Amino acid sequence: MLGYICKYAPIEIFESMGVQMHRIEPEVSNFNQADLRMHPNVCSFAKGVLEEVMTEDYEGVILTTCCDSIRRLYDVLKEQLPDRFIYMLDTPRITKDAGIRLYENRIRQMVREYQQFSGKCFDEERFLSLLKKRKAEKEKSERERNGAGSGLSVGIAGARANQNIKKILEEKGAAVAFDLTCTSLDRKILVEEDQVMTGYVRGLLSQFPCMRMEEAAGRDQLILKYAHSADGIIYHTVQFCDNYAYEYAWLKEILKRPMLLLETDYTRQSYGQILTRIEAFLESLGREKKTKKTGTGGKQTMYVMGIDSGSTSTNAVIMDQDRRIKAFAVVRTGAKSGESARKVLEQVLAQADLKREDISRIVSTGYGRVSIEFADENVTEISCHGKGAHYFNPKVRTILDIGGQDSKAIHLNEKGEVTDFVMNDKCAAGTGRFLEMIARSLEMDIDQLGPEALKSTEEIEITSMCSVFAESEVISLIAQNKEKKDIANGVCRSIANKSYSLMKRVGLEPEFMMTGGVAKNPGVVRAVEEKIGSRLYICPEPEIVGAAGAAIYALEAEE
C-alpha cells in the first residue's frame, strides 16, 4: 500500500500496476514522534502524516513539493524509513504545455524508480483501460449528484479538508456542492488515446489550482464562480498554515455567501470542535431539523425543557407554551455528563412540581448534549445561546459567552438569528477553568476573585496569552509581594483583552450581552465593559441562557 497526500499525485498510474493507494488523512491523539523529529511549529498536518506513516504498514509514501513543512517531512521519513519507497514528486508551478511536459517526465522517472523498488511493471494499455473506467464512474457520480434533491448545500474551500467535515455534512443531511481543497477527490480525468500519459498529466494540472500554482492569483474569482451553487461555504485551514488564513480574510470581504472558518490540527480531539461549528453553521443557514412530535397529553398547559450540558455546570429550564420560565436549576457537572443531566432533570422537575411525562419535549445543548439519552433532539450551544439571548433581551446584537472550558463571541441580527460566531476551545486561557486555577494560586475561593479585583489600587499587566504561562506569571507576582487584589484585577483585565479580540472578529455592535458562569464575576465584567466602552447586559442567571434557548427550540418544534 502506498500513501499519498495531494490531488496532483498520479494515483491512477500506481493503481493500474495493482498497487493499493491510500490518501493519508491523519487522525492522531498526539505528536510524540513528530515532536522528537520536527519543529513544534511545523504544520500539524505534516506532523500527523509522520505519526501515521511511522505506525502504519505503508510500502511507501508519495509526497509533493507543496510547502516547506512537507519537504521537512520528506527528509525525516527518508532518514527514519530508509527501506521504504519515500518519494518527493516535484510538482511544477506552471500548468501550460511546458509544465505538462516537465511533470510528465518527472512522473515517468518516479514510475521507473518504483518499478526498480517493487519489481512491478507499468503497462500503458492497462493504464488507459483504468482511466476510461474511472472517467465513466465519475460521470455517473456527477449525474447522480445533479439529480439529487434540492436540500441544503455547502461548499468546501481552503487547505486540505479532513474527511470528518464531509462525514458530518452527510450525517446532517447537507450536500457538498463543491470541494476546492487541495485534497479534493473530484479529480479531473482526461483520456487522450493517442497520448495517454500527456493527456492524463494535463488533467492533473488543470484541477482547481492550489496556492503554489501560477493561477493561484485567480483563485478568488474561481471560488466566486462556484459560490453561487452553495447556500454557505466552509473554509478549512490547518494550524500554522498562514497562506490560507490570509485567503479566508480576503474572501470573507468579497463573497456574498455565509462562511465558516474551520482551523484544525488533525487530531482526534479536534472532532468535537469541528462538529459543534458545523452544526451551528448549518443551523444558522436554516437547516431543516428532524423533529419528533409528542402530544400534550390533553393538558391545557404545555411544558418543554432545555438542558445545557457544559464542562463546569449542567443547567435546565422548564418553559410553558407562553414562553414563561416555570423553573430552572444549575448543578455542577460531574465525571459523567449523562448522570449530571439526570440530576438536574430531577431537581428542575421538583422545583416546577411536575413529572417527566408532563414535559412534551426536551432539547439538549452544550458539549455533553449527545450524551443525554432522554433528550428528543440536540442543538448546538451557538444557536441556543443566540436564541436565549434574544429571549432575555431582543436588543442584543453581540454576545460574549465564557464558560468552563471555552469562550465564544456570537453576532445576532434583529430577528435573533446567528449571523457570525467565533470560538476559542483549544486553550484554557480566559475561561472559567483558568480563573479557578488562578484562584487556587492566590489561595482564595473562586467567588472571591471578582469582588477582590474591584478593590484594586495598582494596575498590573498579565502579559502571557497562555494559561500555564499566565499562572507562572501570577506566581512570580506573588513572590514580588504584590497584593492579591491587584493580581486578581490583572487577571480579569487579561481575560477582557482576550474577550475583546473574539468580539471584534464578529463585529462590536451594541447592545452587548455576557453569558456563562464567568458573567457572575464582577471583576471580569468591569474589565470587559472598560475594554469595549459599553455596558454589558447580564440576565439574573447568566448560566441558563443556553438552556433557555434550547427550551425555545423545543417550543418551536412543538408549535
Secondary structure, DSSP 8 states (H G I E B T S, - for coil): -EEE--TTS-HHHHHTTT--EEE----BS--HHHHHHS-TTS-HHHHHHHHHHHHS--SEEEEE-S-HHHHHHHHHHHHH-TTSEEEEE---S--SHHHHHHHHHHHHHHHHHHHHHH-----HHHHHHHHHHHHHHHHHHHHHHHTS----EEEEEES---HHHHHHHHHTT-EEEEE-STT-S-------TTSHHHHHHHHHHTSS--TTSGGGGGHHHHHHHHHTT-SEEEEEEETT-HHHHHHHHHHHHH--S-EEEEEE-SBGGGHHHHHHHHHHHHHHTT----------TT-SS-EEEEEEE-SSEEEEEEEETTS-EEEEEEEE--S-HHHHHHHHHHHHHHHHT--GGGEEEEEEESTTGGG-TT-SEE--HHHHHHHHHHHH-TT--EEEEE-SS-EEEEEE-TTS-EEEEEEE-S--TTSHHHHHHHHHHTTS-HHHHHHHHTT--S------SSHHHHHHHHHHHHHTT--HHHHHHHHHHHHHHHHHHHHHHH---SSEEEESGGGG-HHHHHHHHHHHTS-EE--SSGGGHHHHHHHHHHHHHH-
